[in-house]
């Protein structure tokens, strides 16, 4: 899971994406457009994680990797 930003059609865009890793590569499978510039909030990351678990099943997920800036009590407890 990571956030990326750039320009799209002359307008700034900010996406939170979730990729599946396989054979040393990452394939983006879920994403959402964030309403603000800057870091994704925990309240924006949790629904994307829930969506991932719903689609693939928690038993099929080996782990989740994200930016160290996402540390926080709510995120870690989740």
FENRACOR-V205487 format. One record per residue. N is the residue number from 1. PHI is phi in degrees with one decimal (NA if undefined). OMEGA is omega in whole degrees, -180 to 180 (NA if undefined). D_CENTER is the distance of its C-alpha to the mean C-alpha in Angstrom with 2 decimals. Layout:
n=[N | N]
phi=[PHI | PHI]
omega=[OMEGA | OMEGA]
d_center=[D_CENTER | D_CENTER]
//
This chain:
n=[1 | 2 | 3 | 4 | 5 | 6 | 7 | 8 | 9 | 10 | 11 | 12 | 13 | 14 | 15 | 16 | 17 | 18 | 19 | 20 | 21 | 22 | 23 | 24 | 25 | 26 | 27 | 28 | 29 | 30 | 31 | 32 | 33 | 34 | 35 | 36 | 37 | 38 | 39 | 40 | 41 | 42 | 43 | 44 | 45 | 46 | 47 | 48 | 49 | 50 | 51 | 52 | 53 | 54 | 55 | 56 | 57 | 58 | 59 | 60 | 61 | 62 | 63 | 64 | 65 | 66 | 67 | 68 | 69 | 70 | 71 | 72 | 73 | 74 | 75 | 76 | 77 | 78]
phi=[NA | -158.6 | -109.8 | -138.9 | -138.0 | 177.5 | -109.0 | -134.7 | 61.9 | 83.9 | -117.3 | -68.8 | -129.1 | -139.8 | -115.1 | -108.5 | -124.5 | -125.0 | -118.3 | -101.9 | -93.9 | -155.6 | 54.7 | 78.8 | -124.9 | -117.4 | -114.9 | -66.2 | -124.8 | -136.9 | -159.8 | -149.7 | -81.3 | -89.0 | -77.3 | -128.7 | -82.0 | 97.2 | -61.2 | -73.8 | -84.0 | -56.4 | -66.6 | -95.9 | -78.2 | -60.4 | -62.3 | -67.2 | -65.0 | -62.2 | -61.2 | -60.4 | -65.3 | -68.1 | -71.3 | -101.7 | 85.0 | -60.2 | -69.7 | -99.8 | -106.1 | -83.6 | -179.7 | -133.8 | -117.2 | -147.5 | -67.5 | -66.7 | -66.5 | -86.4 | -62.2 | 171.9 | -60.2 | -66.1 | -64.8 | -67.3 | -65.3 | -64.5]
omega=[179 | 178 | 175 | -180 | 179 | 180 | 176 | -179 | -179 | -180 | 179 | 176 | -178 | -176 | 169 | -176 | 176 | -178 | 175 | 179 | 177 | 176 | 177 | 179 | 177 | -179 | 179 | -177 | 179 | 178 | 175 | 176 | 180 | -177 | -176 | 173 | 177 | -173 | 175 | 179 | 177 | -180 | 176 | -180 | -176 | 179 | 178 | 176 | 179 | 179 | 178 | -179 | 179 | -177 | -173 | -178 | -176 | -179 | 180 | -178 | -178 | -179 | 178 | 179 | 179 | -178 | 180 | 178 | -178 | -180 | 178 | -175 | -178 | -179 | -179 | 179 | 179 | NA]
d_center=[3.47 | 4.87 | 6.56 | 9.76 | 12.86 | 16.25 | 19.06 | 19.37 | 22.93 | 23.94 | 21.35 | 18.43 | 14.95 | 11.63 | 8.44 | 4.73 | 4.14 | 4.24 | 7.77 | 10.79 | 13.16 | 16.84 | 19.98 | 18.46 | 16.26 | 12.62 | 12.41 | 9.68 | 9.98 | 7.71 | 6.69 | 8.19 | 10.58 | 10.71 | 14.36 | 14.94 | 14.93 | 13.54 | 10.90 | 8.37 | 10.35 | 10.13 | 11.35 | 8.42 | 5.80 | 8.58 | 9.26 | 6.19 | 7.17 | 10.65 | 10.47 | 9.59 | 12.50 | 14.65 | 14.46 | 15.01 | 16.60 | 15.87 | 18.87 | 17.36 | 14.32 | 15.58 | 12.88 | 9.40 | 9.16 | 7.55 | 9.60 | 12.87 | 12.86 | 10.65 | 13.75 | 15.49 | 17.65 | 15.67 | 12.43 | 14.78 | 16.95 | 14.32]
//
